Amino acid sequence: MYNSEYDDLSFEEQLHLTESLIRRRHNQQMFLRRNAQLLQKELSFEAELLEENPELAQTIHSLNMREIRSNQQGLQNVLGSEESPSKEQSVWSKFFPGLGG
């Protein structure tokens, strides 16, 4: 991987930059690996929670379906008329203020 920007640098400076890049890439890979592990744990905990609480699973499913219908309706409003999209509100935000939408 040749980079002409390194032409004016001494060997030691080039080596230092290369080591820095390797260290940075390694740290990024470690971060991504750790992030993936944490996400996998979160998904496992969520699956366990939903399995133990069918009412919660049904409530979340219902909210998700309402959110999907609301988004589809909002999209149809945007594509089919001049109705203001600011009137649309996220279903989740009604139950969890500050969550968005």
C-alpha positions as CSV (number, residue, x, y, z in Angstrom):
1,M,0.0,0.0,0.0
2,Y,2.1,2.9,-1.3
3,N,1.3,6.4,-0.4
4,S,3.2,9.3,-2.0
5,E,2.6,11.5,1.1
6,Y,5.2,9.4,2.9
7,D,8.0,10.2,0.4
8,D,9.3,13.1,2.4
9,L,9.3,11.2,5.7
10,S,12.2,9.3,7.2
11,F,11.9,5.6,7.6
12,E,11.3,6.0,11.4
13,E,8.5,8.5,10.7
14,Q,6.9,6.1,8.1
15,L,7.2,3.2,10.5
16,H,5.6,5.3,13.3
17,L,2.7,6.2,11.0
18,T,2.3,2.6,9.9
19,E,2.3,1.4,13.5
20,S,-0.3,4.1,14.3
21,L,-2.5,2.9,11.5
22,I,-2.2,-0.7,12.5
23,R,-3.0,0.2,16.1
24,R,-6.0,2.3,15.1
25,R,-7.4,-0.5,12.9
26,H,-6.8,-3.1,15.6
27,N,-8.7,-0.9,18.1
28,Q,-11.5,-0.4,15.6
29,Q,-11.8,-4.1,15.1
30,M,-11.8,-4.8,18.8
31,F,-14.5,-2.2,19.3
32,L,-16.6,-3.7,16.6
33,R,-16.1,-7.2,17.9
34,R,-17.1,-6.1,21.5
35,N,-20.1,-4.1,20.1
36,A,-21.2,-7.2,18.2
37,Q,-20.9,-9.3,21.4
38,L,-22.9,-6.8,23.4
39,L,-25.6,-6.7,20.7
40,Q,-25.8,-10.5,20.7
41,K,-26.2,-10.5,24.5
42,E,-28.9,-7.8,24.2
43,L,-30.8,-9.9,21.6
44,S,-30.5,-13.0,23.8
45,F,-31.8,-11.1,26.9
46,E,-34.6,-9.6,24.8
47,A,-35.6,-13.0,23.4
48,E,-35.6,-14.5,26.9
49,L,-37.7,-11.6,28.3
50,L,-40.2,-11.9,25.5
51,E,-40.4,-15.7,25.9
52,E,-41.1,-15.4,29.6
53,N,-43.6,-12.6,29.1
54,P,-46.0,-13.3,26.2
55,E,-48.2,-10.3,27.1
56,L,-45.2,-8.0,26.7
57,A,-44.4,-9.7,23.3
58,Q,-48.0,-9.2,22.1
59,T,-48.0,-5.5,23.3
60,I,-44.7,-4.8,21.5
61,H,-46.0,-6.6,18.4
62,S,-49.2,-4.5,18.5
63,L,-47.2,-1.3,18.9
64,N,-44.9,-2.2,16.0
65,M,-47.9,-3.0,13.7
66,R,-49.5,0.3,14.6
67,E,-46.2,2.1,13.9
68,I,-46.0,0.4,10.5
69,R,-49.5,1.3,9.6
70,S,-48.9,4.9,10.8
71,N,-45.8,5.1,8.7
72,Q,-47.5,3.6,5.6
73,Q,-50.4,6.1,6.1
74,G,-47.9,8.9,6.4
75,L,-46.2,7.9,3.3
76,Q,-49.5,7.7,1.4
77,N,-50.3,11.1,2.7
78,V,-47.0,12.5,1.4
79,L,-47.3,10.8,-2.0
80,G,-51.0,11.4,-2.4
81,S,-51.8,14.8,-1.0
82,E,-50.4,18.0,0.4
83,E,-51.2,17.1,4.0
84,S,-48.6,18.3,6.5
85,P,-46.3,15.4,7.7
86,S,-45.9,17.3,11.0
87,K,-49.4,16.1,12.0
88,E,-48.1,12.5,12.0
89,Q,-46.8,11.2,15.3
90,S,-44.9,8.1,16.2
91,V,-47.0,5.5,18.0
92,W,-44.0,4.7,20.2
93,S,-43.6,8.4,21.2
94,K,-47.2,8.3,22.6
95,F,-46.2,5.6,25.0
96,F,-42.6,6.6,25.6
97,P,-42.2,10.4,25.3
98,G,-38.8,11.5,24.1
99,L,-38.2,8.3,22.1
100,G,-38.6,10.2,18.9
101,G,-41.0,10.9,16.1
